[in-house]
Amino acid sequence: IALKHSSDENALTITLSKIEGNYAQGGVSGEGGGGMWLAKKEEGVWRLIWDGNGTIECSNFSLYPNFPTSLLPECYDSAKQEVIKR
């Protein structure tokens, strides 16, 4: 998250809410506000899939069809312009 946003990692507070298998959900806060993050562990390394606040686009998860619905129960499909229950 710090690398993606060119932030000072020491200025961020990153929390972990849930882990389910190789998937995780958490939050981040810092000087500019906060948001949520979603990640997947691949080859022993946690990879950020999405971070932010507000609407989560379904297209962000097209490469992760097995992302647990317990961590992401719904997303927004821009093509259909509707919220999709996963």
N, C-alpha and C positions, 0 to 999 in steps of 0.2 A: 504494500500500500504506500509506504514511504517512497519507494522508487518510482512507482507509477505517477504519483502526484508531486514529485520533487520536494518532499517534506522532510524535515528533520525528524528522524525516527525517535529521538529522545523527547520530542514535543508531542508525541502521539500516545494515547492510551488505547491499547488494543485488548479487547475482551473476547473470550470464547464462550459461546452460549450452548452449543450442542455439537457433538460429533456422532455421526452415524456411519459406521464402516470407514470408507475412505473419503467421506464428505464432512464438511464442517460449516458452521454458521457462527457469526460473531458480530461485534460492533467495534467501532473506532471513533475516538473523539480527539479533538485538538483545538488549536486556536481558532480555526475557521468553522467550527461546528462539528458535526458528527454524522455517522451513517452506519449502515450495515455492510457486511461482506459475506461472500459465499466462496468456498474453496474446495478443491479436490486434491487428494494426495496421489501423486503419480511418480512412480519409481523412487519412492521414499522422500519426495519433496512436495510440500504444500504449494499448490498453484492457485492464484487468485482467479476466480471465474468472473465475479461481479462485485462491485462495491458502489455504494451511493445511498440515496434515500429516495423514496417515492416509487414510481412504477418500475417494475423489473420486466424487461422485454424477454419474451419467450425465445427469441432468436439467440440470446446470449447462451442458451442451454442446448442448442441444437447438437453440439458435439458431446453433450452429457445427458443422453436420454434416461439414464438410470439415476439421475440426481434425485435423492429421496423427496417424496412429497411432504414428508414430515418437516423438512427444512424449507421447502418452497412449495406451498400448496397451490399457488396460482401465479400466473404471469400474464402479461399483456401481449396480445398478438396484433401488431401494427397493421398487417395485411387485412385481417378481419375486423380490426378496430373493436376488439372486445377482450374482456378478461377471460382467460381459459383456466378452468379447474384442471389440475394435473392428475 
